């Protein structure tokens, strides 16, 4: 697949968008990582205040390892923040921490798209790992049912990336509003913290675009969309 000119042509826009998204996210985070919030709160303290203000005192905020590995785990109801977010008092750190707290709020409010995304995690992982070998095994051995199975399995990955978009946007929207209402940042500081979240959202858009283009490639390679199978 990697040497198929059709694949390279199809996937190139997604790759370009992913590279742009990574650059924008890292540069935006670095820019506002040098600007401290007037509240003097660290990322962990900001998340704690936001959670407490919404009655989620039972959700622990813990530090995890890695660069920007921040996430909320709905299985353990725990907020995990990377060192550069947990310890920093920057607007970047506060924006990311409040975004992850937004996921905890979604969970507490039974936000349907979050529950659906969580249920699709195993299928999406299987789709990412097995769709390609299943699909090409079907092509090589002329087994149409395997070709269609590979497409179907990868389709679950595409669905996961699409559902991720409203989940991430909603978490950011909650964070942008509540970080001001909770006194974590001022209304004047909020746009800077929000800029980090907007940049990060672009990475999810890039993932969705790449997944859709890959699915279209599978369909074309299988002769199901505007191209006969070789």
Helices and strands as residue ranges (DSSP letters): H 5-32, H 43-53, E 60-64, E 71-73, E 78-82, H 83-86, H 91-108, H 112-140, H 144-181, H 187-221
